[in-house]
Amino acid sequence: MNFEIKYNGKVSKEFLNLGINDFKSACKFVSRLPYKRNKNKKDILCIFRDRAGTCSTKHSILRKLALENNQLEVKLILGIFKMDKEYAPKIENTLNENELDYIPEAHNYLRIGNEYLDFTRPNSNYSDFQNKLLEEHEIEFDQINEEKIRIHQTFLKEWIENNLVLDLESIWKIREKCISDLQN
């Protein structure tokens, strides 16, 4: 799917100012930005300011771009999946130290019709985690902060009750260490 970007909002304007005139080029640009937490992910333009982003900020800006250009079929998805050493080799030591095979992680990506697209990195692919998915939710571009965390922590609380002796605070610290591992 592709569409021409028009001056229909601040996100569209930022892409156009960079000479990016269509959705496919915007997706390519976003995927090539380094993976790094943003200073202020409540700012929809943070990936431009930081020249980096996470799955959340990269995909939320693409959803917002689609909305500004009346492309309502581009959906933002929040998936909870089993993040393990196979998916992310950089977290192997953290998982081993905590005697975990995986940690449930929240990941954002797009769905357009029946096609799932991941622009976190240039080589990201939905099939990399598709078989590890535990649940999915459709969210909006402005729900990557509190709502995403609420959904993720609700899932973790239930997972802990059924699988672990750790509490939410402990598992969240392990998760934060895994995210830090991914940035290094």
N, C-alpha and C positions, 0 to 999 in steps of 0.2 A: 504494500500500500504506500502511496505517496501523494502528497498534495503540495501546492505552492503556498508559501508563507506570505501572508498579507499583513499590512500594518493594522492589526486588530487588537493590540494590547502590548503591555510592556515586555512580555516574554518574546513575542513575535519581533518587536523592535530590536531587542538585543541580538537575536539570531541574524536578522537582516543587517544590522550594523557590522556584523562579522563577515558579511558576504555569503551567509548561509540562506538560501532561498527556498528550500524545500524540506519536507519532513525527513526523507531518507538521509539527507546531508546533515540535518540536525541530530539524528540518531547516531550517525557515524562520529560526529564531533563529540557528543556526550560520551560515547563509549571509549574514546581515546583520552579523555581526561583521566588523570591519576585517581586511584581509589584512595580517598582520604575523607575523614570527617570534616564537615564544614563548620566554620566558626559560628554561624547563625542560620541553622536550617529552617527557621521560621521565615526567613527572607527567601522568597521564591527565586530570586536572582543570585543566590549564594554561589552557585557553581561558576558563574561568570566572575564574581569577585574573588573567589578562592582559586579559580582555575583547577578545580578538583571537585570530587563529590563521592557520595555513597550510592548504593542501589536506590535508596529512598529519594535523595535529592535529584539524582539523574533522571529517574523515571517520573517523578512528580512534575518536573519542568516540562517533560515531553507530553504528559497528560494535559497540563495547562496550555501548552502550545497548541495541541489539538483542539481544545475547547475554544481558544481564541480564534481558531480558523474553522469553527463549526464542524469539526470532525468528531462527532459524538461516539463513534464506534471504537475509538481508542480508549481502552479502559485501563485503569491502574489497579494492579492486583497485589495483595499482600499474601504471601504463602509462608506457612510455617513448615520447615523441612528439617530433616536430620542432617545437621552439619557435622561431618565426620572427617577423618584424616584423608579419606579417598577424595572427597570434594575439595578439602582445603588442607593440603599437606602441612602448611605452616602452623596449624593448631595441634598437631599430633602430640607434642610434648605437654601442652596444657591439658589435653584430654587424658593422657597417660598419668600425669601427676595427680589427677583427680579421679582416676579409675572410671572414666566414662568412655563409652564407645562412640557417643555422639552427644551433641547438645541441640535442642530444638532452637532454631534460629528463624527470625523473621526476615523475609527477603521480598523486595519489590521488583516488579517487572510489568510488562504490558501484555494485554490481550486485545487482539483485533480480530473480531469474528471468532473463529476456532484456532487461530494462530497465536502462539505465545512467543514473546520476544524479550530478550534480556540484553540490555545495553550497559551493564555494569562495567564491563571491560570489552576490548575489541574481540576477544575470543569467547566471551560468555555465551552460553547456550542453555535454553530452557531444559533440554534433555539432560544436562549435567546434574540436575536436581529433581527432575520430574518423578523419578521412581522413589525419591526420598520424601516426597510431600506428605505432610500429615493433615493439613487443612489449608483452604484458600478463602480469602475474603476480597470483595471488590471494595476499594476505598477511594476517596477523593484526594486530589493533590494537596489539599490543606489538612489532611489527616495523618501525615507522616510523623507527627510529633506525639501528642498525647494519646490519640486514638490507636496508633500503631503500637505504642508501648502498652496501652491497656489490653489490647487483644493478645499481644505476646505474653505479658505477665499472667493474664488469665489462663492461657494455655499452659504456661510453666507451672502454675499452682496445681492444676489438675495432673500434670505429668509427674510432679514431685510426689503428690499423694499416692499415685499408683506405682511409682518406680524407685523412689529414692528416700534416703534418710536425711538428705540435705534440705535446708529451708530456702525460700525464695531469695533472700539476701545473698546467701552463699552461692547459689547457682547463677545469680545475676553477676556476681564478681567474676566467676569463671567465664561467663559469656563475654564480659568486658575484656578480659585477658585474651580470649580468642579473637575478638575484634581488633585488639591492639596487635596481636600476632600477624593478622592479615595485612596490616598497614606497613609492617616492617619488611 
